[in-house]
């Protein structure tokens, strides 16, 4: 059983389109994250939800909107896609209490290509 | 804000030791982590160290922490071609992990 699963794995779309990426975790974790990895492999946090509540909202364009229907799911919707949105988007989860040792469990990533 | 720095590339021969270095800024970080990313895959947690430790050993991996200098290193003994990957150092800032830019380790036979 995959612990953190993202769909789709690959997404190729045209500029201006709206697309969603879905993430689900079956680990019982209470915190989920979206990270963006650019072409140079730099990883930056975008959002984090704890028990469906937004707790981290980094400086990203408001074309990006996360949605967490329940604590096992965190989806990412992107409006009006731009070429610069091309990247690999990683979902992750953790049992996120402050000070605990847990790292994150990552999904395998969604490679988004905007043409 | 928090920042984590790593050198971007390291090239070693099979059987040698690899040492990947990292510096971080947040002295209140309680845990520091090393993650490994193989091509086309997500990140896997390799090991972590609690901030009150100086060293942690786990089979071929040795983590050294110099809290005064905010310096973290990962040593891989007897490096194998299967160790070729990107290695990310990360510090915990609140509930988020802040990652370094990653060190690409290339192992030649």
Interface residues (C-beta under 8 A of the other chain):
Chain A: X4 X31 X33 X35 X40 X41 X42 X43 X44 X45 X48 X50 X55 X56 X90 X92 X94 X96 X98 X99 X101 X103 X104 X105 X106 X107 X108 X109
Chain B: X30 X31 X33 X35 X37 X41 X42 X43 X44 X45 X48 X50 X86 X88 X90 X94 X95 X96 X97 X98 X99 X101 X102 X104
